């Protein structure tokens, strides 16, 4: 049963690589990277279960947090074209004074 789960995850990860390489938009590619990271977290958890090492779950949680933060950063780069100025400053600078 564990082998079937690993095989399913590997097939899904392969499909994510195809979407990453052939995705028509940048957002498709970001979604593929995020999905690939999620499947990697599941793979780490399955490996920990298979070898009887529960500390692999800690590694999986850290990897999931890194995956989440990198996805947020990538989406911010695609939206603003930089990691610089926060959104609050952008909305304040776009307001025109009433004259």
Helices and strands as residue ranges (DSSP letters): H 2-22, H 26-51, H 56-80, H 87-94
